[in-house]
Amino acid sequence: MRSSFALIATAGIIALTLSGCASAPAPEAGSGDSSDAVTVKGDFGDTPRVTFPTPLEPDETQCTEVIEGDGELLQEGQIVLLGASLFNGTTGESVQSVGYDGEPVPLAVGGDTLTAFTKGLSCAREGSRVVVVAPSEEAIRPSDDPTSAEGGDSVVAVFDVQRAFMPRADGAVRLSRDGFPAVVLAPDGRPGITVPKAAPFETTQVEVLKEGSGEVVESGDAVVVHYTSVTWDESDVFDSTWEKGAPTIVTVTDGEGGQMPAGFSEAVIGQKVGSQVAVVVPPSAGFGDQGNASVPAGSTLFYVIDILGVI
């Protein structure tokens, strides 16, 4: 599916920050009296009708799967597209409802995403509708989020998980050419990069390190990616979603309008989801003679990119 997407506007509700994980852990929360007390009606993917007695005051986050999903449980290191309905669990007041009518919003599982939502989504799968009820200390940051419940109030969330993207590239391994930077992966998929001492390539050079079998990326697509990038001369990491703890969503184009350097887009367009690609980006396809705050002027760059999905 290719469609436009929106972000949940409320600070503290959504954050694309997470940590990679090599295998799916057991759920961090289970059903309880509070989550089981929430009644949800309506079709999956449509704005639900939600009722519950007030106040709901669980001691810890609870989750109940009211519509069963398919596949493996969600884990830290995944971005999902979902519909979300949020309520003050103490007063019953509706706080926010987004991501329905065919326009699901992205949310990262783990990291800076609120503890309650990470725990609650750990019992969900793609296709799940889950109820999450949590105490305030795991669910809200009133100073950051003036539209949320007041301090001390619990939160109730209903999530429809419409899509779940892989946490790391899963394609078939391929060998790169001699003279190309060496890439070694940690157990969670995080790349380590060793740049040769030779002079850099003068033109954009792309190598497929893992060849996926998913959808082909086209110009203009919004793509879910994990990447690490280094400068060729110093081998210094200047940007990394792994270090930030989050995959990201970027638009790639073969002309103007892309959100990354031209060499990055060139490496990703035409590749299949599930692939990991490496690309040498000369200054002309990178940050040019101006550089930026992290990249010296005239720098050749090297990226390792996991292509995790197309929005």
C-alpha positions in Angstrom: 0.0 0.0 0.0 1.3 3.5 -0.9 -0.6 6.2 0.9 0.0 9.5 2.7 0.6 9.3 6.4 0.3 11.5 9.4 2.0 11.7 12.8 0.1 11.7 16.1 0.4 15.4 17.0 0.4 15.0 20.8 3.9 15.2 22.3 4.6 12.2 24.5 2.0 10.0 22.7 4.3 9.1 19.8 8.1 9.0 19.4 10.0 7.2 16.7 12.7 6.0 19.1 13.4 2.4 19.9 16.1 -0.2 20.4 16.9 -3.0 18.0 16.1 -6.5 19.3 17.3 -9.9 17.8 14.3 -11.9 18.8 10.7 -11.3 20.1 10.5 -11.4 23.9 7.5 -12.5 25.9 4.7 -9.9 26.3 5.5 -7.3 29.0 1.9 -7.0 30.1 -1.2 -9.1 30.3 -4.9 -8.7 30.7 -6.4 -7.7 34.0 -9.6 -6.4 35.6 -9.1 -2.9 34.3 -8.3 -3.8 30.6 -11.1 -6.4 30.6 -13.6 -3.8 31.8 -13.2 -1.7 28.6 -15.9 -2.5 26.0 -14.9 -1.8 22.4 -17.4 -1.9 19.5 -17.0 -1.3 15.8 -15.0 -2.8 12.9 -11.3 -3.1 12.9 -9.7 0.0 11.2 -12.8 2.2 12.0 -13.0 4.6 14.9 -14.1 2.4 17.8 -16.9 3.1 20.2 -15.3 2.7 23.6 -17.0 2.6 27.1 -15.6 1.8 30.5 -16.5 2.4 34.2 -14.5 5.1 35.9 -12.2 5.4 37.5 -9.9 2.6 36.2 -6.9 2.5 38.5 -4.5 -0.4 37.7 -1.2 -0.7 39.6 0.6 -1.6 36.3 0.0 -1.5 32.6 -2.6 -4.1 31.4 -3.5 -5.1 27.9 -6.3 -7.2 26.4 -6.4 -8.3 22.7 -10.0 -7.8 21.7 -9.5 -8.7 18.0 -6.8 -11.3 17.3 -4.0 -10.4 15.0 -1.7 -12.7 12.9 2.0 -13.5 13.0 4.5 -12.8 15.7 4.1 -10.5 18.7 5.4 -7.0 18.2 8.8 -6.2 19.6 11.1 -3.3 20.3 12.7 -2.3 17.0 9.5 -2.1 14.9 7.5 0.7 13.5 3.8 0.1 13.2 0.9 1.9 11.5 -2.1 2.1 13.6 -5.3 3.8 14.6 -5.3 5.1 18.2 -8.1 6.2 20.5 -6.9 7.7 23.8 -8.9 8.4 27.0 -8.5 9.7 30.5 -9.0 6.5 32.5 -9.9 8.4 35.6 -12.6 10.7 34.2 -13.6 8.8 31.0 -12.9 11.9 28.9 -11.7 11.4 25.3 -8.2 12.8 24.6 -7.4 11.9 21.0 -8.5 9.7 18.1 -6.3 9.4 15.1 -5.3 7.0 12.3 -8.6 5.8 11.0 -10.4 6.1 7.7 -7.5 4.5 5.8 -4.9 6.9 7.2 -3.0 5.0 10.0 -0.3 6.8 11.8 3.3 5.5 12.6 4.4 4.6 16.1 7.7 3.1 17.2 7.5 0.3 19.7 10.1 0.9 22.5 12.6 3.5 23.5 11.1 7.0 24.1 7.6 5.8 23.3 5.7 5.9 26.5 6.3 2.8 28.7 2.6 2.0 28.8 2.3 1.8 25.0 5.5 -0.3 24.6 4.2 -2.7 27.2 0.7 -2.8 25.8 1.7 -3.3 22.2 4.0 -6.2 23.2 0.8 -8.3 23.4 -0.3 -7.3 19.9 0.4 -8.4 16.4 -0.4 -7.1 13.0 -4.1 -7.1 12.7 -4.7 -6.8 16.5 -7.0 -4.5 18.3 -5.8 -4.1 21.8 -7.0 -2.3 24.9 -4.2 -0.8 27.1 -4.9 0.6 30.5 -2.0 2.1 32.5 -1.3 4.2 35.6 -0.2 7.7 35.1 3.5 7.1 35.9 3.8 4.8 32.9 1.5 6.7 30.6 1.6 10.5 30.7 3.9 13.4 31.0 1.6 16.3 31.8 4.4 19.0 31.6 5.2 17.9 28.0 1.7 17.1 26.9 -1.0 19.6 28.0 -3.7 17.8 26.1 -3.3 14.5 28.0 -4.8 13.5 31.3 -3.8 15.4 34.4 -1.1 14.1 36.6 -2.2 11.1 38.7 -4.9 10.1 36.1 -4.7 6.7 34.4 -4.9 6.4 30.6 -6.9 4.1 28.4 -5.8 3.4 24.8 -7.3 1.3 22.0 -4.9 0.5 19.2 -5.7 -1.1 15.8 -2.4 -2.4 14.5 -2.9 -2.2 10.8 0.7 -2.8 9.6 3.9 -3.9 11.3 7.3 -3.3 9.6 10.3 -5.6 10.1 12.9 -4.4 12.7 15.9 -5.2 10.5 16.7 -6.3 6.9 16.1 -10.0 6.4 17.2 -10.6 2.8 19.7 -13.2 1.5 23.4 -12.3 2.2 25.5 -11.2 -0.7 29.3 -10.4 -0.8 30.5 -7.0 -1.6 33.4 -6.1 -4.0 37.1 -5.7 -3.0 38.0 -2.2 -1.9 34.5 -1.5 -0.5 34.1 -0.7 3.2 33.6 -3.8 5.3 30.4 -4.2 7.2 29.9 -6.5 10.2 26.5 -6.8 11.9 25.9 -7.0 15.6 23.3 -9.6 16.8 20.5 -6.9 16.7 21.4 -5.9 13.2 23.4 -2.8 14.0 26.2 -2.4 11.4 29.9 -1.8 12.2 31.8 -0.2 9.4 35.5 -0.3 8.5 36.5 2.1 5.7 39.6 1.2 3.7 42.6 3.5 3.7 42.4 3.8 -0.1 41.1 7.0 -1.8 37.3 7.0 -2.0 35.3 6.3 -5.2 34.6 9.4 -7.2 31.1 8.4 -8.2 28.1 7.0 -6.3 28.7 3.2 -5.8 26.0 0.9 -4.6 26.4 -2.6 -3.2 23.5 -4.9 -2.1 24.6 -6.6 1.1 21.3 -8.4 1.6 18.8 -8.9 -1.1 15.2 -8.8 0.0 12.1 -10.2 -1.7 9.5 -7.5 -0.9 8.0 -4.5 -2.6 10.3 -2.5 -4.9 10.9 1.1 -3.8 9.9 3.7 -6.3 10.8 7.4 -6.6 8.5 9.4 -4.3 7.9 6.6 -1.8 8.0 7.1 1.9 10.3 4.4 3.1 10.9 2.9 6.6 14.7 2.6 7.0 17.4 1.9 9.5 20.9 3.3 8.6 24.3 4.2 9.8 26.5 6.7 7.9 30.2 7.6 8.2 32.6 10.0 6.6 35.2 8.2 4.4 38.3 10.1 5.5 37.8 9.9 9.3 35.4 6.9 9.5 33.4 8.9 12.0 29.7 8.1 12.4 27.9 11.3 11.7 24.3 10.0 11.6 22.8 6.7 12.7 19.2 5.7 13.4 20.7 2.8 15.4 22.4 5.2 17.8 19.3 7.3 18.0 17.5 4.1 18.8 14.9 4.4 16.0 14.2 3.5 12.4 12.9 6.5 10.5 10.6 7.3 7.7 12.0 9.3 4.8 10.9 10.2 1.3 13.3 9.2 -1.5 13.2 10.7 -5.0 15.3 10.7 -8.2 14.9 14.5 -8.3 14.0 17.3 -6.0 11.9 16.7 -2.9 13.9 13.9 -1.2 14.6 14.1 2.5 18.1 12.6 2.2 21.2 13.2 0.1 20.8 12.3 -3.6 23.2 9.3 -3.2 21.0 7.9 -0.4 17.9 8.0 -2.6 19.8 6.6 -5.6 20.8 3.6 -3.4 17.3 2.9 -2.2 15.2 3.5 -5.3 14.8 0.2 -7.2 15.7 -2.0 -4.3 13.3 -4.5 -2.6 12.0 -4.3 0.9 14.1 -6.6 3.2 17.3 -5.5 1.5 20.3 -4.0 3.1 22.3 -1.8 0.8 25.7 0.0 1.1 26.5 3.2 -0.8 29.5 5.4 -1.3 28.3 9.0 -1.7 30.7 11.5 -3.2 30.3 15.2 -2.3 28.4 15.9 -5.4 25.6 13.5 -4.3 26.0 14.3 -0.6 26.5 17.5 1.2 28.7 19.1 -1.4 31.4 21.8 -0.7 29.3 23.3 2.1 29.0 20.3 4.3 26.8 20.7 7.4 27.2 20.8 11.2 28.2 17.1 11.3 29.9 16.7 7.9 33.0 18.5 6.8 32.9 20.3 3.5 33.7 18.1 0.5 33.3 14.8 2.4 32.7 11.4 0.8 30.1 9.5 2.8 29.3 5.8 3.3 25.8 4.6 4.3 24.6 1.1 5.3 20.8 1.1 4.9 18.2 -1.4 5.9 15.0 -1.1 3.8 12.2 -2.1 6.1 9.0 -1.1 4.3 7.1 1.3 2.0 4.3 3.3 3.5 
